[in-house]
Amino acid sequence: MTEWQPVCRLEDLHLGCGAVALAHGQALALFRTSADEVYAVGNHDPFDHAATMNRGVVGVRDGVPFVGSPRHGHAFDLRTGRCLDDDHAAVPAYPVQVVDGVVHVGRRRVDAA
């Protein structure tokens, strides 16, 4: 069973932009895509450990929603955290649900980095 933690209101997340939140003791990067989906991944870039993922560019590659690292340009699948450019890299991914306009984040996905 997933433990959900409220982190912000949906209206506080701007389309295509990242935001930082603290959930379950971790710094997360939250993204609301143009498809109005909300995703949460770890905010630290695995290539240099800088807390910058929230500043990444959001897009879609071959149907996969991703965030591009602002420092290195690597693309990370927003659903799983896996790097689309390097099979050896990933960021943690977290389940997200929106309930009554509030974004809730669950505990880290087991299959994520």
N, C-alpha and C positions, 0 to 999 in steps of 0.2 A: 504494500500500500504506500502510495506517495504522500509525503508530508509537504503540504503546500504553504508557502510563505507569501503574503501580500507584499509587493514592492513599490507599486505606483499606480496611478490611474492611467487607463489607456489613453485618455486625451492628453496626458503629459508627454507621450511619445510622438515625435514628429515622423511622418512618413519618410523613409529612406535615410534617417539619421540614427546614430547610436546614442545611448545614454548609459551611465554607470549606475549600478545598484549593488547593494550588499544583501546577499541572501545565503542562509545556511553557513555564515562565516566566510563567504567567498566574494571577491569582487567580480561582478559579472558585467558583460556588455549586453545591453538589450537593444533589439532592433525591431522596428515596425516597418514591414515592407510595403511596397505599392499595392500588393495583393491583400493588404490589411491583415497579414499574419504577423505574429509576434514570436521572436526567437530569443534565446539567452545562451550565450557562450562565455567561457572564461575570458576575462579582460586582458590577460597576459599573453603576448606574442611568444610562441614557443621558440622562435629563432633567436631572440635576444632578451626575452623575459620582461620587456617594457610593457607597462600597463597602458596600452594604446589601441587595443582592438575596437573600442567604442568609437574611435575616430575613422574607422575603415569605411570604404565605399561599398555599398550594398548593391547587388545585382543578381542576375540569373545567368547561369552557364549551362547549356544543354538541359534546361528544365530544373536545374539545381539552384536553389537560393543560396547565395554565398555572401561573405564579407571578405573584402580584400584588406590584408594587413597594410596599414598606412606607411609602415617603415620599410617593408620588404616586398610588398605586392603579392604575396602568396594568397591564394583564395581558399577560404575555409567554408565547408558545407555548414550552413546554419542549422540544419536538422541533426547532424551527427557530430560535428566538430572536426571531421576528417579534412586534411589538407588536400585540395584537388590538384596541387602541383608537386607534392612530395609525399609519397606513401608512408614515410617514416615520421611524419609530423601530424599533430592534431591539437585541438583545444578542447577542454571539457564542454560538453553540451548539456543543457538542462531542459526538462519539460516545462512548458508554459501553458497556462490556461487563463482565460479572461472570464471573470464572473462578476456580473453587475457592474461592468465598467472598470473593474480593478484587475490588474495584472498580478497573477500568482505564479511563483516559480517553485518547481519541485526539486528534489535532491538530484544530484548529478546522475546522468545516464550511465549505467554500468558499462555499456560498450563504448563510451567516450573516453578520450584521453585522460 
